[in-house]
Amino acid sequence: MDILGWIKKIGEFISKIWDVIGSFFKWLQDAFNWVVDFILGFPDYLFSLVVDGVVGFFNWLPVPSFFHSAASAFSSVPPEVVFFAEAFRIGEGVTLVLGAYLLRFILRRIPIIG
């Protein structure tokens, strides 16, 4: 065997070793990407399980009987009262007041502010 054939065989051997090393590092990069995707995706998965559990729990609860009679209670309000309640925006005002009370309640629970 001449020297040129021998150098060519060494070059092919080094090329194959280089390909093996490259494929190993590609596998290592894919494994690292999988771990990062798992770590970043696990909170979303866990949150979706918790939310599905909470929704399932509330769907499992029976509807109280007084909810069925509440609809008929609002139908007995005279149309004049409904007209003035809409004109004075009573619904939005009650929502704002209740929201302010809720915000005050939450802020009072924070040790630094309350």
PyMOL CGO cylinders between C-alpha atoms (Angstrom):
from pymol import cmd
from pymol.cgo import CYLINDER

trace = [
    CYLINDER, 0.00, 0.00, 0.00, 1.38, 3.36, -0.88, 0.3, 1, 1, 1, 1, 1, 1,
    CYLINDER, 1.38, 3.36, -0.88, 1.48, 6.39, 1.37, 0.3, 1, 1, 1, 1, 1, 1,
    CYLINDER, 1.48, 6.39, 1.37, -1.33, 8.22, -0.48, 0.3, 1, 1, 1, 1, 1, 1,
    CYLINDER, -1.33, 8.22, -0.48, -3.77, 5.34, 0.05, 0.3, 1, 1, 1, 1, 1, 1,
    CYLINDER, -3.77, 5.34, 0.05, -2.79, 5.18, 3.70, 0.3, 1, 1, 1, 1, 1, 1,
    CYLINDER, -2.79, 5.18, 3.70, -3.42, 8.95, 4.20, 0.3, 1, 1, 1, 1, 1, 1,
    CYLINDER, -3.42, 8.95, 4.20, -6.75, 8.60, 2.40, 0.3, 1, 1, 1, 1, 1, 1,
    CYLINDER, -6.75, 8.60, 2.40, -7.80, 5.80, 4.79, 0.3, 1, 1, 1, 1, 1, 1,
    CYLINDER, -7.80, 5.80, 4.79, -6.77, 7.88, 7.82, 0.3, 1, 1, 1, 1, 1, 1,
    CYLINDER, -6.77, 7.88, 7.82, -8.77, 10.81, 6.42, 0.3, 1, 1, 1, 1, 1, 1,
    CYLINDER, -8.77, 10.81, 6.42, -11.87, 8.61, 6.02, 0.3, 1, 1, 1, 1, 1, 1,
    CYLINDER, -11.87, 8.61, 6.02, -11.41, 7.28, 9.57, 0.3, 1, 1, 1, 1, 1, 1,
    CYLINDER, -11.41, 7.28, 9.57, -11.14, 10.80, 11.01, 0.3, 1, 1, 1, 1, 1, 1,
    CYLINDER, -11.14, 10.80, 11.01, -14.19, 11.85, 8.98, 0.3, 1, 1, 1, 1, 1, 1,
    CYLINDER, -14.19, 11.85, 8.98, -16.22, 8.95, 10.41, 0.3, 1, 1, 1, 1, 1, 1,
    CYLINDER, -16.22, 8.95, 10.41, -15.08, 9.76, 13.95, 0.3, 1, 1, 1, 1, 1, 1,
    CYLINDER, -15.08, 9.76, 13.95, -15.99, 13.41, 13.37, 0.3, 1, 1, 1, 1, 1, 1,
    CYLINDER, -15.99, 13.41, 13.37, -19.47, 12.36, 12.16, 0.3, 1, 1, 1, 1, 1, 1,
    CYLINDER, -19.47, 12.36, 12.16, -19.95, 10.19, 15.28, 0.3, 1, 1, 1, 1, 1, 1,
    CYLINDER, -19.95, 10.19, 15.28, -18.87, 13.04, 17.56, 0.3, 1, 1, 1, 1, 1, 1,
    CYLINDER, -18.87, 13.04, 17.56, -21.17, 15.44, 15.67, 0.3, 1, 1, 1, 1, 1, 1,
    CYLINDER, -21.17, 15.44, 15.67, -24.14, 13.10, 15.95, 0.3, 1, 1, 1, 1, 1, 1,
    CYLINDER, -24.14, 13.10, 15.95, -23.42, 12.63, 19.68, 0.3, 1, 1, 1, 1, 1, 1,
    CYLINDER, -23.42, 12.63, 19.68, -23.47, 16.39, 20.25, 0.3, 1, 1, 1, 1, 1, 1,
    CYLINDER, -23.47, 16.39, 20.25, -26.64, 16.70, 18.16, 0.3, 1, 1, 1, 1, 1, 1,
    CYLINDER, -26.64, 16.70, 18.16, -28.25, 14.05, 20.38, 0.3, 1, 1, 1, 1, 1, 1,
    CYLINDER, -28.25, 14.05, 20.38, -27.00, 15.91, 23.45, 0.3, 1, 1, 1, 1, 1, 1,
    CYLINDER, -27.00, 15.91, 23.45, -28.49, 19.17, 22.13, 0.3, 1, 1, 1, 1, 1, 1,
    CYLINDER, -28.49, 19.17, 22.13, -31.83, 17.43, 21.42, 0.3, 1, 1, 1, 1, 1, 1,
    CYLINDER, -31.83, 17.43, 21.42, -31.85, 15.96, 24.94, 0.3, 1, 1, 1, 1, 1, 1,
    CYLINDER, -31.85, 15.96, 24.94, -31.13, 19.39, 26.43, 0.3, 1, 1, 1, 1, 1, 1,
    CYLINDER, -31.13, 19.39, 26.43, -33.90, 20.97, 24.35, 0.3, 1, 1, 1, 1, 1, 1,
    CYLINDER, -33.90, 20.97, 24.35, -36.32, 18.27, 25.52, 0.3, 1, 1, 1, 1, 1, 1,
    CYLINDER, -36.32, 18.27, 25.52, -35.43, 18.94, 29.18, 0.3, 1, 1, 1, 1, 1, 1,
    CYLINDER, -35.43, 18.94, 29.18, -35.86, 22.69, 28.73, 0.3, 1, 1, 1, 1, 1, 1,
    CYLINDER, -35.86, 22.69, 28.73, -39.21, 22.19, 26.96, 0.3, 1, 1, 1, 1, 1, 1,
    CYLINDER, -39.21, 22.19, 26.96, -40.32, 19.87, 29.76, 0.3, 1, 1, 1, 1, 1, 1,
    CYLINDER, -40.32, 19.87, 29.76, -39.32, 22.35, 32.47, 0.3, 1, 1, 1, 1, 1, 1,
    CYLINDER, -39.32, 22.35, 32.47, -41.02, 25.24, 30.68, 0.3, 1, 1, 1, 1, 1, 1,
    CYLINDER, -41.02, 25.24, 30.68, -44.14, 23.25, 29.77, 0.3, 1, 1, 1, 1, 1, 1,
    CYLINDER, -44.14, 23.25, 29.77, -44.71, 21.49, 33.10, 0.3, 1, 1, 1, 1, 1, 1,
    CYLINDER, -44.71, 21.49, 33.10, -46.23, 24.52, 34.90, 0.3, 1, 1, 1, 1, 1, 1,
    CYLINDER, -46.23, 24.52, 34.90, -48.70, 24.99, 32.02, 0.3, 1, 1, 1, 1, 1, 1,
    CYLINDER, -48.70, 24.99, 32.02, -49.63, 21.33, 32.17, 0.3, 1, 1, 1, 1, 1, 1,
    CYLINDER, -49.63, 21.33, 32.17, -50.01, 21.43, 35.94, 0.3, 1, 1, 1, 1, 1, 1,
    CYLINDER, -50.01, 21.43, 35.94, -52.08, 24.63, 35.79, 0.3, 1, 1, 1, 1, 1, 1,
    CYLINDER, -52.08, 24.63, 35.79, -54.38, 23.12, 33.16, 0.3, 1, 1, 1, 1, 1, 1,
    CYLINDER, -54.38, 23.12, 33.16, -54.90, 20.06, 35.37, 0.3, 1, 1, 1, 1, 1, 1,
    CYLINDER, -54.90, 20.06, 35.37, -55.76, 22.25, 38.36, 0.3, 1, 1, 1, 1, 1, 1,
    CYLINDER, -55.76, 22.25, 38.36, -58.15, 24.40, 36.33, 0.3, 1, 1, 1, 1, 1, 1,
    CYLINDER, -58.15, 24.40, 36.33, -59.82, 21.34, 34.84, 0.3, 1, 1, 1, 1, 1, 1,
    CYLINDER, -59.82, 21.34, 34.84, -60.22, 19.95, 38.36, 0.3, 1, 1, 1, 1, 1, 1,
    CYLINDER, -60.22, 19.95, 38.36, -61.77, 23.16, 39.66, 0.3, 1, 1, 1, 1, 1, 1,
    CYLINDER, -61.77, 23.16, 39.66, -64.13, 23.38, 36.69, 0.3, 1, 1, 1, 1, 1, 1,
    CYLINDER, -64.13, 23.38, 36.69, -65.07, 19.73, 37.13, 0.3, 1, 1, 1, 1, 1, 1,
    CYLINDER, -65.07, 19.73, 37.13, -65.74, 20.33, 40.82, 0.3, 1, 1, 1, 1, 1, 1,
    CYLINDER, -65.74, 20.33, 40.82, -68.05, 23.27, 40.12, 0.3, 1, 1, 1, 1, 1, 1,
    CYLINDER, -68.05, 23.27, 40.12, -69.82, 21.29, 37.40, 0.3, 1, 1, 1, 1, 1, 1,
    CYLINDER, -69.82, 21.29, 37.40, -70.31, 18.48, 39.89, 0.3, 1, 1, 1, 1, 1, 1,
    CYLINDER, -70.31, 18.48, 39.89, -72.00, 20.78, 42.45, 0.3, 1, 1, 1, 1, 1, 1,
    CYLINDER, -72.00, 20.78, 42.45, -75.80, 20.85, 42.21, 0.3, 1, 1, 1, 1, 1, 1,
    CYLINDER, -75.80, 20.85, 42.21, -77.56, 24.15, 41.52, 0.3, 1, 1, 1, 1, 1, 1,
    CYLINDER, -77.56, 24.15, 41.52, -79.35, 25.46, 44.63, 0.3, 1, 1, 1, 1, 1, 1,
    CYLINDER, -79.35, 25.46, 44.63, -83.11, 25.64, 44.45, 0.3, 1, 1, 1, 1, 1, 1,
    CYLINDER, -83.11, 25.64, 44.45, -83.31, 29.38, 45.19, 0.3, 1, 1, 1, 1, 1, 1,
    CYLINDER, -83.31, 29.38, 45.19, -81.48, 30.12, 41.92, 0.3, 1, 1, 1, 1, 1, 1,
    CYLINDER, -81.48, 30.12, 41.92, -84.54, 28.94, 40.01, 0.3, 1, 1, 1, 1, 1, 1,
    CYLINDER, -84.54, 28.94, 40.01, -86.78, 31.33, 41.95, 0.3, 1, 1, 1, 1, 1, 1,
    CYLINDER, -86.78, 31.33, 41.95, -84.36, 34.27, 41.52, 0.3, 1, 1, 1, 1, 1, 1,
    CYLINDER, -84.36, 34.27, 41.52, -85.30, 34.69, 37.87, 0.3, 1, 1, 1, 1, 1, 1,
    CYLINDER, -85.30, 34.69, 37.87, -88.95, 35.12, 38.77, 0.3, 1, 1, 1, 1, 1, 1,
    CYLINDER, -88.95, 35.12, 38.77, -88.01, 37.69, 41.46, 0.3, 1, 1, 1, 1, 1, 1,
    CYLINDER, -88.01, 37.69, 41.46, -86.46, 40.00, 38.86, 0.3, 1, 1, 1, 1, 1, 1,
    CYLINDER, -86.46, 40.00, 38.86, -89.45, 39.65, 36.56, 0.3, 1, 1, 1, 1, 1, 1,
    CYLINDER, -89.45, 39.65, 36.56, -91.70, 41.14, 39.25, 0.3, 1, 1, 1, 1, 1, 1,
    CYLINDER, -91.70, 41.14, 39.25, -89.84, 44.51, 39.19, 0.3, 1, 1, 1, 1, 1, 1,
    CYLINDER, -89.84, 44.51, 39.19, -92.05, 47.16, 37.56, 0.3, 1, 1, 1, 1, 1, 1,
    CYLINDER, -92.05, 47.16, 37.56, -90.88, 48.60, 34.22, 0.3, 1, 1, 1, 1, 1, 1,
    CYLINDER, -90.88, 48.60, 34.22, -90.73, 52.15, 35.67, 0.3, 1, 1, 1, 1, 1, 1,
    CYLINDER, -90.73, 52.15, 35.67, -88.11, 51.07, 38.21, 0.3, 1, 1, 1, 1, 1, 1,
    CYLINDER, -88.11, 51.07, 38.21, -86.13, 49.30, 35.49, 0.3, 1, 1, 1, 1, 1, 1,
    CYLINDER, -86.13, 49.30, 35.49, -86.27, 52.45, 33.32, 0.3, 1, 1, 1, 1, 1, 1,
    CYLINDER, -86.27, 52.45, 33.32, -84.87, 54.71, 36.04, 0.3, 1, 1, 1, 1, 1, 1,
    CYLINDER, -84.87, 54.71, 36.04, -82.32, 52.12, 37.14, 0.3, 1, 1, 1, 1, 1, 1,
    CYLINDER, -82.32, 52.12, 37.14, -81.01, 52.02, 33.58, 0.3, 1, 1, 1, 1, 1, 1,
    CYLINDER, -81.01, 52.02, 33.58, -81.10, 55.82, 33.24, 0.3, 1, 1, 1, 1, 1, 1,
    CYLINDER, -81.10, 55.82, 33.24, -79.13, 56.37, 36.45, 0.3, 1, 1, 1, 1, 1, 1,
    CYLINDER, -79.13, 56.37, 36.45, -76.81, 53.44, 35.68, 0.3, 1, 1, 1, 1, 1, 1,
    CYLINDER, -76.81, 53.44, 35.68, -77.52, 51.70, 38.98, 0.3, 1, 1, 1, 1, 1, 1,
    CYLINDER, -77.52, 51.70, 38.98, -75.98, 48.41, 37.76, 0.3, 1, 1, 1, 1, 1, 1,
    CYLINDER, -75.98, 48.41, 37.76, -72.61, 49.98, 36.90, 0.3, 1, 1, 1, 1, 1, 1,
    CYLINDER, -72.61, 49.98, 36.90, -72.62, 51.98, 40.15, 0.3, 1, 1, 1, 1, 1, 1,
    CYLINDER, -72.62, 51.98, 40.15, -73.21, 48.89, 42.27, 0.3, 1, 1, 1, 1, 1, 1,
    CYLINDER, -73.21, 48.89, 42.27, -70.46, 47.09, 40.35, 0.3, 1, 1, 1, 1, 1, 1,
    CYLINDER, -70.46, 47.09, 40.35, -68.01, 49.94, 40.99, 0.3, 1, 1, 1, 1, 1, 1,
    CYLINDER, -68.01, 49.94, 40.99, -68.85, 50.15, 44.69, 0.3, 1, 1, 1, 1, 1, 1,
    CYLINDER, -68.85, 50.15, 44.69, -68.53, 46.39, 45.19, 0.3, 1, 1, 1, 1, 1, 1,
    CYLINDER, -68.53, 46.39, 45.19, -65.26, 46.38, 43.24, 0.3, 1, 1, 1, 1, 1, 1,
    CYLINDER, -65.26, 46.38, 43.24, -63.92, 49.18, 45.44, 0.3, 1, 1, 1, 1, 1, 1,
    CYLINDER, -63.92, 49.18, 45.44, -64.86, 47.26, 48.59, 0.3, 1, 1, 1, 1, 1, 1,
    CYLINDER, -64.86, 47.26, 48.59, -63.19, 44.14, 47.23, 0.3, 1, 1, 1, 1, 1, 1,
    CYLINDER, -63.19, 44.14, 47.23, -60.03, 46.09, 46.35, 0.3, 1, 1, 1, 1, 1, 1,
    CYLINDER, -60.03, 46.09, 46.35, -60.00, 47.65, 49.82, 0.3, 1, 1, 1, 1, 1, 1,
    CYLINDER, -60.00, 47.65, 49.82, -60.38, 44.19, 51.38, 0.3, 1, 1, 1, 1, 1, 1,
    CYLINDER, -60.38, 44.19, 51.38, -57.50, 42.80, 49.34, 0.3, 1, 1, 1, 1, 1, 1,
    CYLINDER, -57.50, 42.80, 49.34, -55.23, 45.79, 50.02, 0.3, 1, 1, 1, 1, 1, 1,
    CYLINDER, -55.23, 45.79, 50.02, -55.89, 45.58, 53.75, 0.3, 1, 1, 1, 1, 1, 1,
    CYLINDER, -55.89, 45.58, 53.75, -54.58, 42.01, 53.73, 0.3, 1, 1, 1, 1, 1, 1,
    CYLINDER, -54.58, 42.01, 53.73, -51.15, 43.07, 52.39, 0.3, 1, 1, 1, 1, 1, 1,
    CYLINDER, -51.15, 43.07, 52.39, -48.93, 43.57, 55.46, 0.3, 1, 1, 1, 1, 1, 1,
    CYLINDER, -48.93, 43.57, 55.46, -46.89, 46.50, 54.11, 0.3, 1, 1, 1, 1, 1, 1,
    CYLINDER, -46.89, 46.50, 54.11, -49.85, 48.54, 52.81, 0.3, 1, 1, 1, 1, 1, 1,
    CYLINDER, -49.85, 48.54, 52.81, -52.74, 47.59, 55.13, 0.3, 1, 1, 1, 1, 1, 1,
]
cmd.load_cgo(trace, "trace")
